[in-house]
Amino acid sequence: MPLTHISLRAGKPEAYRQAIFDSLYRAMHETFNVPLDNQFMTIREHDATNFRYGASYLGIARSDDLVLIQMTVNNTRTVEQKKALFGRIAELLGESPGIRPEDVFVSLVEVAKENWSLGHGLAQYA
């Protein structure tokens, strides 16, 4: 049950943003076994004055095309699954919409399964 928030600089066309959604979902489906109808994602666009990043942190040359991806997920995945997810996200975003791997920043926030309510005020996974 990933909940994904994506942040990027403003100005990209709708097709670019939709390609991000599609590539992220495909990576989650392939590596985390996320079901077909489980797509909960938002994109937030920021003007240049409200989007700051470390252009060379850890020796990675980032550009203004940086995409920040924060995913809240169940704390049930192995380190190998997480590494597979990160690699597949970078690969697929490189294919479509054409984001350099240096510009793909992913952060996982892991929560216990009982911390979700997906509607009706119920804890569906508890």
Steps between C-alpha positions, in 0.01 A plus 500: 500500500740771394397862534733696274572873497713641218656845500661672202567841352196655333470518125496141376216408262213274604632209292831518693321492835273214391806304384645538850181354648502212250868415547480516880194279511663247264811486721288449813292231331806312376715518815253542788210299350266799528155401364370648175241730659727623779613838367508784752741770381526878495731741322591836648667758281723770647641821355877538511497703823314219681706203376845460653730200476864398544632519144799279576424326829676158518673579169177476300464780240133599525322746272186712517317195362534330838192304606447438872290189566377414848317173540319393815490119500434206729809394693490152348758521216853363505810705429530313169146602400574863588819499294309344210235773530757780498678358197181435307366850573819659366496272195135559410509876563803507270296333228191715553492796541880508461630593846871447562569249780695772683174695523295224663486536881287243685417486871301217658302564818406167654195458723330208670210351307248603767578868437288520183136590455405480134142612545188450714703578815628142508850362549488264202839338562477469882 
